Amino acid sequence: MKKQINTTGKTFEGSVVSDKMTNTIVVSLEYTKRHPLYKKIVRKHKNIYAENNLSAKIGDIVKVRETRPLSKLKRFTTLEIIKKSK
């Protein structure tokens, strides 16, 4: 019997900025946004907490996906490690 993989939820790519917590990583998502008045493109970032089921380390580029709430702050799970850090 084949295991079903849940494919609902948005996916994001970001870099791991912390792996100090047990089974949790902090992923920084960077994006660009145009300033509403001055029309300059501004780089912004957001930190999210994700389940570290693939043993990602600081500096890795990972793909994460939305999931049900796993704890007070965790709402994402790691799908794959795109690029390992040195």
N, C-alpha and C positions, 0 to 999 in steps of 0.2 A: 504494500500500500504506500503510495507516494505522499509525502508530507506536504500539506498546503502552506504556501507562503502568502502572508497577508500583503497585498500590494496597494492598500489604501494609504493616504497620507502623502504629504509633500516630501521631496528629497532635497537635501542641500549638501554642498561640499564646503569644507572649511578646514582650518588647521587646528591641531590640538595644542592648547596653551597650558593645560595642567592635567596631570594624571595622579595627583596625590591622594585622592579619595578612593575608597574601596569600591571597585566595580563601576566607577564613574569617571568620565573625562569631561573637561570643559573645552568646547569647540568654539572658535571665533569665526563668525560669518561676516565677510566683508562684502559691501555692496556700494553702488554709486547712486546718488540721488541729485536731482537738479534743484537748486535753491529757488523757492517760489518767487522771490522778488528780484534777486540779482542774476538769476539764470545760470550761475556758475555751477559746474558739476562738483559735488562734494563727496568725498569718500567717507562712509560710515561703517561701523561694525557693531555686532551684537554677540554677546557670549551666551551660549546655551549649554545645558547639562545633558549628557547622553550616556546611555548604558555602554560600558566598555566590555563587550563580549568577545572582542577580537584582540585584546592586549595591545592596544594602540599606545604609543609613547609620545612625549612632547616633541613637536615639530612635524609629526606625521600629517599628511593630508588624507582626510577621511570623508566618506559619504555617509550621511545620517538620514534617517527617516522619522517622521512623526509617528507616534504610537499613543496608546492609552497612558494616562498618568501612572508612572512607576513609583514615584515618591513625591515629596512636597514640591520639588523643583524639576525633576526629570520627566521629560515628555518626548524624548528621542531615543533611538537605538542605532547602533553602528551597523551599517550594511557591509562595507568593505573598506580596506585601507588602500587608497589609490597610490600613494607614494610614501615610502619609508624615509625617516630622517636619517642623517648620517650617524 
